[in-house]
């Protein structure tokens, strides 16, 4: 699997790894229901238009 360059980092989603992790943790805290996956999440699905606009 190829890894794409983060072309829009810092504009449509956080630009730094630590900021991404913080945003994900906040989303998990504020979610109505976040099921326990029984392990460490290694991926996620986010809207194509950017985290801030969805």
PDBQT receptor file of N, H, CA, C and O in Angstrom, charges set to zero:
ATOM      1  N   UNK A   1       0.837  -1.165   0.000  1.00  0.00    +0.000 N 
ATOM      2  CA  UNK A   1       0.000   0.000   0.000  1.00  0.00    +0.000 C 
ATOM      3  C   UNK A   1       0.890   1.238   0.000  1.00  0.00    +0.000 C 
ATOM      4  O   UNK A   1       1.871   1.306   0.740  1.00  0.00    +0.000 OA
ATOM      5  N   UNK A   2       0.552   2.185  -0.806  1.00  0.00    +0.000 N 
ATOM      6  H   UNK A   2      -0.246   2.130  -1.407  1.00  0.00    +0.000 HD
ATOM      7  CA  UNK A   2       1.305   3.431  -0.868  1.00  0.00    +0.000 C 
ATOM      8  C   UNK A   2       0.805   4.414   0.183  1.00  0.00    +0.000 C 
ATOM      9  O   UNK A   2      -0.355   4.370   0.591  1.00  0.00    +0.000 OA
ATOM     10  N   UNK A   3       1.685   5.287   0.607  1.00  0.00    +0.000 N 
ATOM     11  H   UNK A   3       2.627   5.323   0.275  1.00  0.00    +0.000 HD
ATOM     12  CA  UNK A   3       1.321   6.367   1.509  1.00  0.00    +0.000 C 
ATOM     13  C   UNK A   3       1.364   7.666   0.724  1.00  0.00    +0.000 C 
ATOM     14  O   UNK A   3       2.377   7.996   0.107  1.00  0.00    +0.000 OA
ATOM     15  N   UNK A   4       0.266   8.398   0.749  1.00  0.00    +0.000 N 
ATOM     16  H   UNK A   4      -0.557   8.131   1.250  1.00  0.00    +0.000 HD
ATOM     17  CA  UNK A   4       0.209   9.664   0.022  1.00  0.00    +0.000 C 
ATOM     18  C   UNK A   4       0.785  10.794   0.866  1.00  0.00    +0.000 C 
ATOM     19  O   UNK A   4       0.701  10.769   2.094  1.00  0.00    +0.000 OA
ATOM     20  N   UNK A   5       1.356  11.759   0.211  1.00  0.00    +0.000 N 
ATOM     21  H   UNK A   5       1.423  11.779  -0.786  1.00  0.00    +0.000 HD
ATOM     22  CA  UNK A   5       1.855  12.952   0.876  1.00  0.00    +0.000 C 
ATOM     23  C   UNK A   5       0.667  13.754   1.396  1.00  0.00    +0.000 C 
ATOM     24  O   UNK A   5      -0.360  13.849   0.723  1.00  0.00    +0.000 OA
ATOM     25  N   UNK A   6       0.798  14.318   2.564  1.00  0.00    +0.000 N 
ATOM     26  H   UNK A   6       1.632  14.241   3.110  1.00  0.00    +0.000 HD
ATOM     27  CA  UNK A   6      -0.279  15.091   3.191  1.00  0.00    +0.000 C 
ATOM     28  C   UNK A   6      -0.310  16.502   2.596  1.00  0.00    +0.000 C 
ATOM     29  O   UNK A   6       0.204  17.448   3.194  1.00  0.00    +0.000 OA
ATOM     30  N   UNK A   7      -0.906  16.630   1.438  1.00  0.00    +0.000 N 
ATOM     31  H   UNK A   7      -1.324  15.862   0.952  1.00  0.00    +0.000 HD
ATOM     32  CA  UNK A   7      -0.914  17.895   0.696  1.00  0.00    +0.000 C 
ATOM     33  C   UNK A   7      -1.619  19.042   1.425  1.00  0.00    +0.000 C 
ATOM     34  O   UNK A   7      -1.234  20.201   1.277  1.00  0.00    +0.000 OA
ATOM     35  N   UNK A   8      -2.642  18.724   2.205  1.00  0.00    +0.000 N 
ATOM     36  H   UNK A   8      -2.955  17.782   2.326  1.00  0.00    +0.000 HD
ATOM     37  CA  UNK A   8      -3.436  19.777   2.829  1.00  0.00    +0.000 C 
ATOM     38  C   UNK A   8      -3.267  19.830   4.340  1.00  0.00    +0.000 C 
ATOM     39  O   UNK A   8      -4.099  20.412   5.037  1.00  0.00    +0.000 OA
ATOM     40  N   UNK A   9      -2.208  19.232   4.847  1.00  0.00    +0.000 N 
ATOM     41  H   UNK A   9      -1.533  18.759   4.281  1.00  0.00    +0.000 HD
ATOM     42  CA  UNK A   9      -1.953  19.255   6.290  1.00  0.00    +0.000 C 
ATOM     43  C   UNK A   9      -1.857  20.697   6.771  1.00  0.00    +0.000 C 
ATOM     44  O   UNK A   9      -1.144  21.519   6.196  1.00  0.00    +0.000 OA
ATOM     45  N   UNK A  10      -2.590  20.977   7.834  1.00  0.00    +0.000 N 
ATOM     46  H   UNK A  10      -3.170  20.309   8.301  1.00  0.00    +0.000 HD
ATOM     47  CA  UNK A  10      -2.584  22.321   8.392  1.00  0.00    +0.000 C 
ATOM     48  C   UNK A  10      -3.661  23.219   7.839  1.00  0.00    +0.000 C 
ATOM     49  O   UNK A  10      -3.855  24.328   8.336  1.00  0.00    +0.000 OA
ATOM     50  N   UNK A  11      -4.373  22.762   6.814  1.00  0.00    +0.000 N 
ATOM     51  H   UNK A  11      -4.215  21.860   6.411  1.00  0.00    +0.000 HD
ATOM     52  CA  UNK A  11      -5.466  23.584   6.287  1.00  0.00    +0.000 C 
ATOM     53  C   UNK A  11      -6.799  22.863   6.415  1.00  0.00    +0.000 C 
ATOM     54  O   UNK A  11      -7.728  23.407   7.012  1.00  0.00    +0.000 OA
ATOM     55  N   UNK A  12      -6.921  21.665   5.876  1.00  0.00    +0.000 N 
ATOM     56  H   UNK A  12      -6.167  21.223   5.391  1.00  0.00    +0.000 HD
ATOM     57  CA  UNK A  12      -8.189  20.922   5.950  1.00  0.00    +0.000 C 
ATOM     58  C   UNK A  12      -8.213  19.976   7.137  1.00  0.00    +0.000 C 
ATOM     59  O   UNK A  12      -9.271  19.456   7.492  1.00  0.00    +0.000 OA
ATOM     60  N   UNK A  13      -7.085  19.751   7.743  1.00  0.00    +0.000 N 
ATOM     61  H   UNK A  13      -6.225  20.173   7.454  1.00  0.00    +0.000 HD
ATOM     62  CA  UNK A  13      -6.943  18.899   8.925  1.00  0.00    +0.000 C 
ATOM     63  C   UNK A  13      -5.649  19.314   9.606  1.00  0.00    +0.000 C 
ATOM     64  O   UNK A  13      -4.831  20.006   8.999  1.00  0.00    +0.000 OA
ATOM     65  N   UNK A  14      -5.443  18.905  10.864  1.00  0.00    +0.000 N 
ATOM     66  H   UNK A  14      -6.107  18.343  11.358  1.00  0.00    +0.000 HD
ATOM     67  CA  UNK A  14      -4.245  19.340  11.585  1.00  0.00    +0.000 C 
ATOM     68  C   UNK A  14      -2.956  19.008  10.832  1.00  0.00    +0.000 C 
ATOM     69  O   UNK A  14      -2.865  17.995  10.139  1.00  0.00    +0.000 OA
ATOM     70  N   UNK A  15      -1.983  19.868  10.981  1.00  0.00    +0.000 N 
ATOM     71  H   UNK A  15      -2.057  20.691  11.544  1.00  0.00    +0.000 HD
ATOM     72  CA  UNK A  15      -0.732  19.698  10.268  1.00  0.00    +0.000 C 
ATOM     73  C   UNK A  15       0.307  18.861  10.985  1.00  0.00    +0.000 C 
ATOM     74  O   UNK A  15       1.231  18.342  10.358  1.00  0.00    +0.000 OA
ATOM     75  N   UNK A  16       0.164  18.726  12.291  1.00  0.00    +0.000 N 
ATOM     76  H   UNK A  16      -0.586  19.148  12.800  1.00  0.00    +0.000 HD
ATOM     77  CA  UNK A  16       1.151  17.959  13.060  1.00  0.00    +0.000 C 
ATOM     78  C   UNK A  16       0.524  16.699  13.635  1.00  0.00    +0.000 C 
ATOM     79  O   UNK A  16      -0.666  16.668  13.946  1.00  0.00    +0.000 OA
ATOM     80  N   UNK A  17       1.335  15.671  13.770  1.00  0.00    +0.000 N 
ATOM     81  H   UNK A  17       2.302  15.696  13.517  1.00  0.00    +0.000 HD
ATOM     82  CA  UNK A  17       0.866  14.384  14.296  1.00  0.00    +0.000 C 
ATOM     83  C   UNK A  17       0.197  14.556  15.653  1.00  0.00    +0.000 C 
ATOM     84  O   UNK A  17      -0.884  14.017  15.888  1.00  0.00    +0.000 OA
ATOM     85  N   UNK A  18       0.839  15.309  16.548  1.00  0.00    +0.000 N 
ATOM     86  H   UNK A  18       1.717  15.747  16.357  1.00  0.00    +0.000 HD
ATOM     87  CA  UNK A  18       0.280  15.483  17.893  1.00  0.00    +0.000 C 
ATOM     88  C   UNK A  18      -1.075  16.174  17.845  1.00  0.00    +0.000 C 
ATOM     89  O   UNK A  18      -1.963  15.846  18.632  1.00  0.00    +0.000 OA
ATOM     90  N   UNK A  19      -1.244  17.121  16.940  1.00  0.00    +0.000 N 
ATOM     91  H   UNK A  19      -0.522  17.388  16.302  1.00  0.00    +0.000 HD
ATOM     92  CA  UNK A  19      -2.532  17.802  16.807  1.00  0.00    +0.000 C 
ATOM     93  C   UNK A  19      -3.594  16.861  16.247  1.00  0.00    +0.000 C 
ATOM     94  O   UNK A  19      -4.758  16.930  16.644  1.00  0.00    +0.000 OA
ATOM     95  N   UNK A  20      -3.198  15.982  15.328  1.00  0.00    +0.000 N 
ATOM     96  H   UNK A  20      -2.253  15.926  15.006  1.00  0.00    +0.000 HD
ATOM     97  CA  UNK A  20      -4.137  14.979  14.800  1.00  0.00    +0.000 C 
ATOM     98  C   UNK A  20      -4.599  14.054  15.919  1.00  0.00    +0.000 C 
ATOM     99  O   UNK A  20      -5.792  13.789  16.059  1.00  0.00    +0.000 OA
ATOM    100  N   UNK A  21      -3.654  13.565  16.712  1.00  0.00    +0.000 N 
ATOM    101  H   UNK A  21      -2.684  13.781  16.598  1.00  0.00    +0.000 HD
ATOM    102  CA  UNK A  21      -4.008  12.670  17.810  1.00  0.00    +0.000 C 
ATOM    103  C   UNK A  21      -4.927  13.362  18.808  1.00  0.00    +0.000 C 
ATOM    104  O   UNK A  21      -5.887  12.759  19.287  1.00  0.00    +0.000 OA
ATOM    105  N   UNK A  22      -4.645  14.611  19.123  1.00  0.00    +0.000 N 
ATOM    106  H   UNK A  22      -3.865  15.101  18.734  1.00  0.00    +0.000 HD
ATOM    107  CA  UNK A  22      -5.481  15.373  20.054  1.00  0.00    +0.000 C 
ATOM    108  C   UNK A  22      -6.888  15.546  19.491  1.00  0.00    +0.000 C 
ATOM    109  O   UNK A  22      -7.866  15.403  20.224  1.00  0.00    +0.000 OA
ATOM    110  N   UNK A  23      -7.002  15.849  18.211  1.00  0.00    +0.000 N 
ATOM    111  H   UNK A  23      -6.207  15.966  17.615  1.00  0.00    +0.000 HD
ATOM    112  CA  UNK A  23      -8.312  16.022  17.575  1.00  0.00    +0.000 C 
ATOM    113  C   UNK A  23      -9.097  14.713  17.584  1.00  0.00    +0.000 C 
ATOM    114  O   UNK A  23     -10.302  14.712  17.837  1.00  0.00    +0.000 OA
ATOM    115  N   UNK A  24      -8.420  13.605  17.310  1.00  0.00    +0.000 N 
ATOM    116  H   UNK A  24      -7.442  13.606  17.105  1.00  0.00    +0.000 HD
ATOM    117  CA  UNK A  24      -9.081  12.297  17.318  1.00  0.00    +0.000 C 
ATOM    118  C   UNK A  24      -9.571  11.961  18.724  1.00  0.00    +0.000 C 
ATOM    119  O   UNK A  24     -10.690  11.475  18.892  1.00  0.00    +0.000 OA
ATOM    120  N   UNK A  25      -8.744  12.216  19.727  1.00  0.00    +0.000 N 
ATOM    121  H   UNK A  25      -7.835  12.611  19.590  1.00  0.00    +0.000 HD
ATOM    122  CA  UNK A  25      -9.154  11.955  21.109  1.00  0.00    +0.000 C 
ATOM    123  C   UNK A  25     -10.367  12.791  21.486  1.00  0.00    +0.000 C 
ATOM    124  O   UNK A  25     -11.272  12.293  22.156  1.00  0.00    +0.000 OA
ATOM    125  N   UNK A  26     -10.402  14.037  21.072  1.00  0.00    +0.000 N 
ATOM    126  H   UNK A  26      -9.666  14.441  20.528  1.00  0.00    +0.000 HD
ATOM    127  CA  UNK A  26     -11.551  14.904  21.356  1.00  0.00    +0.000 C 
ATOM    128  C   UNK A  26     -12.800  14.392  20.642  1.00  0.00    +0.000 C 
ATOM    129  O   UNK A  26     -13.887  14.403  21.219  1.00  0.00    +0.000 OA
ATOM    130  N   UNK A  27     -12.660  13.948  19.409  1.00  0.00    +0.000 N 
ATOM    131  H   UNK A  27     -11.777  13.938  18.940  1.00  0.00    +0.000 HD
ATOM    132  CA  UNK A  27     -13.802  13.377  18.690  1.00  0.00    +0.000 C 
ATOM    133  C   UNK A  27     -14.331  12.138  19.403  1.00  0.00    +0.000 C 
ATOM    134  O   UNK A  27     -15.543  11.947  19.508  1.00  0.00    +0.000 OA
ATOM    135  N   UNK A  28     -13.427  11.300  19.888  1.00  0.00    +0.000 N 
ATOM    136  H   UNK A  28     -12.443  11.455  19.802  1.00  0.00    +0.000 HD
ATOM    137  CA  UNK A  28     -13.843  10.102  20.620  1.00  0.00    +0.000 C 
ATOM    138  C   UNK A  28     -14.570  10.468  21.906  1.00  0.00    +0.000 C 
ATOM    139  O   UNK A  28     -15.573   9.843  22.252  1.00  0.00    +0.000 OA
ATOM    140  N   UNK A  29     -14.068  11.484  22.623  1.00  0.00    +0.000 N 
ATOM    141  H   UNK A  29     -13.254  11.992  22.342  1.00  0.00    +0.000 HD
ATOM    142  CA  UNK A  29     -14.709  11.910  23.872  1.00  0.00    +0.000 C 
ATOM    143  C   UNK A  29     -16.100  12.475  23.632  1.00  0.00    +0.000 C 
ATOM    144  O   UNK A  29     -17.003  12.276  24.444  1.00  0.00    +0.000 OA
ATOM    145  N   UNK A  30     -16.273  13.174  22.527  1.00  0.00    +0.000 N 
ATOM    146  H   UNK A  30     -15.539  13.335  21.867  1.00  0.00    +0.000 HD
ATOM    147  CA  UNK A  30     -17.547  13.843  22.277  1.00  0.00    +0.000 C 
ATOM    148  C   UNK A  30     -18.532  12.992  21.479  1.00  0.00    +0.000 C 
ATOM    149  O   UNK A  30     -19.676  13.401  21.280  1.00  0.00    +0.000 OA
ATOM    150  N   UNK A  31     -18.108  11.825  21.024  1.00  0.00    +0.000 N 
ATOM    151  H   UNK A  31     -17.179  11.493  21.185  1.00  0.00    +0.000 HD
ATOM    152  CA  UNK A  31     -18.987  10.957  20.230  1.00  0.00    +0.000 C 
ATOM    153  C   UNK A  31     -20.133  10.435  21.095  1.00  0.00    +0.000 C 
ATOM    154  O   UNK A  31     -19.956  10.165  22.283  1.00  0.00    +0.000 OA
ATOM    155  N   UNK A  32     -21.294  10.300  20.493  1.00  0.00    +0.000 N 
ATOM    156  H   UNK A  32     -21.439  10.519  19.528  1.00  0.00    +0.000 HD
ATOM    157  CA  UNK A  32     -22.439   9.747  21.209  1.00  0.00    +0.000 C 
ATOM    158  C   UNK A  32     -22.190   8.297  21.586  1.00  0.00    +0.000 C 
ATOM    159  O   UNK A  32     -22.592   7.844  22.658  1.00  0.00    +0.000 OA
ATOM    160  N   UNK A  33     -21.532   7.583  20.708  1.00  0.00    +0.000 N 
ATOM    161  H   UNK A  33     -21.205   7.950  19.837  1.00  0.00    +0.000 HD
ATOM    162  CA  UNK A  33     -21.240   6.179  20.958  1.00  0.00    +0.000 C 
ATOM    163  C   UNK A  33     -19.944   5.826  20.243  1.00  0.00    +0.000 C 
ATOM    164  O   UNK A  33     -19.832   5.971  19.026  1.00  0.00    +0.000 OA
ATOM    165  N   UNK A  34     -18.982   5.370  21.001  1.00  0.00    +0.000 N 
ATOM    166  H   UNK A  34     -19.073   5.252  21.990  1.00  0.00    +0.000 HD
ATOM    167  CA  UNK A  34     -17.711   4.960  20.420  1.00  0.00    +0.000 C 
ATOM    168  C   UNK A  34     -17.417   3.552  20.927  1.00  0.00    +0.000 C 
ATOM    169  O   UNK A  34     -16.926   3.389  22.044  1.00  0.00    +0.000 OA
ATOM    170  N   UNK A  35     -17.712   2.534  20.120  1.00  0.00    +0.000 N 
ATOM    171  H   UNK A  35     -18.111   2.666  19.212  1.00  0.00    +0.000 HD
ATOM    172  CA  UNK A  35     -17.559   1.157  20.594  1.00  0.00    +0.000 C 
ATOM    173  C   UNK A  35     -16.102   0.797  20.870  1.00  0.00    +0.000 C 
ATOM    174  O   UNK A  35     -15.188   1.282  20.203  1.00  0.00    +0.000 OA
ATOM    175  N   UNK A  36     -15.909  -0.050  21.851  1.00  0.00    +0.000 N 
ATOM    176  H   UNK A  36     -16.652  -0.444  22.393  1.00  0.00    +0.000 HD
ATOM    177  CA  UNK A  36     -14.583  -0.566  22.166  1.00  0.00    +0.000 C 
ATOM    178  C   UNK A  36     -14.208  -1.593  21.101  1.00  0.00    +0.000 C 
ATOM    179  O   UNK A  36     -14.909  -2.589  20.918  1.00  0.00    +0.000 OA
ATOM    180  N   UNK A  37     -13.111  -1.349  20.407  1.00  0.00    +0.000 N 
ATOM    181  H   UNK A  37     -12.542  -0.540  20.557  1.00  0.00    +0.000 HD
ATOM    182  CA  UNK A  37     -12.696  -2.256  19.338  1.00  0.00    +0.000 C 
ATOM    183  C   UNK A  37     -11.811  -3.388  19.857  1.00  0.00    +0.000 C 
ATOM    184  O   UNK A  37     -11.398  -4.261  19.094  1.00  0.00    +0.000 OA
ATOM    185  N   UNK A  38     -11.526  -3.367  21.145  1.00  0.00    +0.000 N 
ATOM    186  H   UNK A  38     -11.862  -2.658  21.765  1.00  0.00    +0.000 HD
ATOM    187  CA  UNK A  38     -10.751  -4.446  21.729  1.00  0.00    +0.000 C 
ATOM    188  C   UNK A  38      -9.278  -4.429  21.374  1.00  0.00    +0.000 C 
ATOM    189  O   UNK A  38      -8.621  -5.469  21.425  1.00  0.00    +0.000 OA
ATOM    190  N   UNK A  39      -8.758  -3.299  21.024  1.00  0.00    +0.000 N 
ATOM    191  H   UNK A  39      -9.292  -2.454  20.983  1.00  0.00    +0.000 HD
ATOM    192  CA  UNK A  39      -7.341  -3.185  20.684  1.00  0.00    +0.000 C 
ATOM    193  C   UNK A  39      -7.023  -1.773  20.251  1.00  0.00    +0.000 C 
ATOM    194  O   UNK A  39      -7.833  -0.861  20.416  1.00  0.00    +0.000 OA
ATOM    195  N   UNK A  40      -5.860  -1.602  19.706  1.00  0.00    +0.000 N 
ATOM    196  H   UNK A  40      -5.202  -2.343  19.573  1.00  0.00    +0.000 HD
ATOM    197  CA  UNK A  40      -5.417  -0.288  19.262  1.00  0.00    +0.000 C 
ATOM    198  C   UNK A  40      -5.910  -0.028  17.842  1.00  0.00    +0.000 C 
ATOM    199  O   UNK A  40      -5.684  -0.836  16.942  1.00  0.00    +0.000 OA
ATOM    200  N   UNK A  41      -6.580   1.094  17.650  1.00  0.00    +0.000 N 
ATOM    201  H   UNK A  41      -6.764   1.750  18.382  1.00  0.00    +0.000 HD
ATOM    202  CA  UNK A  41      -7.019   1.470  16.305  1.00  0.00    +0.000 C 
ATOM    203  C   UNK A  41      -5.795   1.872  15.486  1.00  0.00    +0.000 C 
ATOM    204  O   UNK A  41      -4.936   2.609  15.969  1.00  0.00    +0.000 OA
ATOM    205  N   UNK A  42      -5.716   1.392  14.260  1.00  0.00    +0.000 N 
ATOM    206  H   UNK A  42      -6.414   0.793  13.867  1.00  0.00    +0.000 HD
ATOM    207  CA  UNK A  42      -4.567   1.704  13.404  1.00  0.00    +0.000 C 
ATOM    208  C   UNK A  42      -4.977   2.466  12.153  1.00  0.00    +0.000 C 
ATOM    209  O   UNK A  42      -4.149   2.714  11.276  1.00  0.00    +0.000 OA
ATOM    210  N   UNK A  43      -6.233   2.833  12.067  1.00  0.00    +0.000 N 
ATOM    211  H   UNK A  43      -6.905   2.632  12.779  1.00  0.00    +0.000 HD
ATOM    212  CA  UNK A  43      -6.692   3.574  10.896  1.00  0.00    +0.000 C 
ATOM    213  C   UNK A  43      -8.027   4.214  11.182  1.00  0.00    +0.000 C 
ATOM    214  O   UNK A  43      -8.652   3.967  12.214  1.00  0.00    +0.000 OA
ATOM    215  N   UNK A  44      -8.444   5.028  10.263  1.00  0.00    +0.000 N 
ATOM    216  H   UNK A  44      -7.937   5.228   9.425  1.00  0.00    +0.000 HD
ATOM    217  CA  UNK A  44      -9.732   5.684  10.414  1.00  0.00    +0.000 C 
ATOM    218  C   UNK A  44     -10.225   6.187   9.080  1.00  0.00    +0.000 C 
ATOM    219  O   UNK A  44      -9.467   6.281   8.114  1.00  0.00    +0.000 OA
ATOM    220  N   UNK A  45     -11.492   6.505   9.037  1.00  0.00    +0.000 N 
ATOM    221  H   UNK A  45     -12.107   6.429   9.821  1.00  0.00    +0.000 HD
ATOM    222  CA  UNK A  45     -12.098   7.047   7.828  1.00  0.00    +0.000 C 
ATOM    223  C   UNK A  45     -12.596   8.446   8.158  1.00  0.00    +0.000 C 
ATOM    224  O   UNK A  45     -13.340   8.643   9.119  1.00  0.00    +0.000 OA
ATOM    225  N   UNK A  46     -12.179   9.402   7.360  1.00  0.00    +0.000 N 
ATOM    226  H   UNK A  46     -11.575   9.242   6.579  1.00  0.00    +0.000 HD
ATOM    227  CA  UNK A  46     -12.612  10.785   7.561  1.00  0.00    +0.000 C 
ATOM    228  C   UNK A  46     -13.137  11.336   6.243  1.00  0.00    +0.000 C 
ATOM    229  O   UNK A  46     -12.802  10.811   5.182  1.00  0.00    +0.000 OA
ATOM    230  N   UNK A  47     -13.947  12.375   6.290  1.00  0.00    +0.000 N 
ATOM    231  H   UNK A  47     -14.219  12.802   7.152  1.00  0.00    +0.000 HD
ATOM    232  CA  UNK A  47     -14.477  12.965   5.061  1.00  0.00    +0.000 C 
ATOM    233  C   UNK A  47     -13.353  13.476   4.156  1.00  0.00    +0.000 C 
ATOM    234  O   UNK A  47     -12.310  13.919   4.639  1.00  0.00    +0.000 OA
ATOM    235  N   UNK A  48     -13.572  13.412   2.860  1.00  0.00    +0.000 N 
ATOM    236  H   UNK A  48     -14.418  13.052   2.468  1.00  0.00    +0.000 HD
ATOM    237  CA  UNK A  48     -12.536  13.841   1.919  1.00  0.00    +0.000 C 
ATOM    238  C   UNK A  48     -12.314  15.344   1.933  1.00  0.00    +0.000 C 
ATOM    239  O   UNK A  48     -11.240  15.803   1.543  1.00  0.00    +0.000 OA
ATOM    240  N   UNK A  49     -13.294  16.122   2.370  1.00  0.00    +0.000 N 
ATOM    241  H   UNK A  49     -14.166  15.749   2.688  1.00  0.00    +0.000 HD
ATOM    242  CA  UNK A  49     -13.181  17.581   2.321  1.00  0.00    +0.000 C 
ATOM    243  C   UNK A  49     -12.452  18.156   3.526  1.00  0.00    +0.000 C 
ATOM    244  O   UNK A  49     -12.303  19.374   3.627  1.00  0.00    +0.000 OA
ATOM    245  N   UNK A  50     -12.013  17.338   4.408  1.00  0.00    +0.000 N 
ATOM    246  H   UNK A  50     -12.134  16.349   4.326  1.00  0.00    +0.000 HD
ATOM    247  CA  UNK A  50     -11.281  17.821   5.561  1.00  0.00    +0.000 C 
ATOM    248  C   UNK A  50     -12.079  17.692   6.837  1.00  0.00    +0.000 C 
ATOM    249  O   UNK A  50     -13.309  17.739   6.828  1.00  0.00    +0.000 OA
ATOM    250  N   UNK A  51     -11.376  17.532   7.916  1.00  0.00    +0.000 N 
ATOM    251  H   UNK A  51     -10.377  17.494   7.924  1.00  0.00    +0.000 HD
ATOM    252  CA  UNK A  51     -12.007  17.297   9.210  1.00  0.00    +0.000 C 
ATOM    253  C   UNK A  51     -12.835  18.481   9.656  1.00  0.00    +0.000 C 
ATOM    254  O   UNK A  51     -13.912  18.296  10.223  1.00  0.00    +0.000 OA
ATOM    255  N   UNK A  52     -12.368  19.683   9.418  1.00  0.00    +0.000 N 
ATOM    256  H   UNK A  52     -11.493  19.833   8.958  1.00  0.00    +0.000 HD
ATOM    257  CA  UNK A  52     -13.011  20.875   9.965  1.00  0.00    +0.000 C 
ATOM    258  C   UNK A  52     -14.306  21.232   9.256  1.00  0.00    +0.000 C 
ATOM    259  O   UNK A  52     -15.105  21.997   9.795  1.00  0.00    +0.000 OA
ATOM    260  N   UNK A  53     -14.531  20.710   8.085  1.00  0.00    +0.000 N 
ATOM    261  H   UNK A  53     -13.882  20.088   7.647  1.00  0.00    +0.000 HD
ATOM    262  CA  UNK A  53     -15.664  21.139   7.268  1.00  0.00    +0.000 C 
ATOM    263  C   UNK A  53     -16.777  20.112   7.186  1.00  0.00    +0.000 C 
ATOM    264  O   UNK A  53     -17.697  20.267   6.383  1.00  0.00    +0.000 OA
ATOM    265  N   UNK A  54     -16.717  19.081   7.988  1.00  0.00    +0.000 N 
ATOM    266  H   UNK A  54     -15.970  18.955   8.640  1.00  0.00    +0.000 HD
ATOM    267  CA  UNK A  54     -17.735  18.028   7.911  1.00  0.00    +0.000 C 
ATOM    268  C   UNK A  54     -18.477  17.892   9.219  1.00  0.00    +0.000 C 
ATOM    269  O   UNK A  54     -19.370  17.054   9.338  1.00  0.00    +0.000 OA
TER     270      UNK A  54
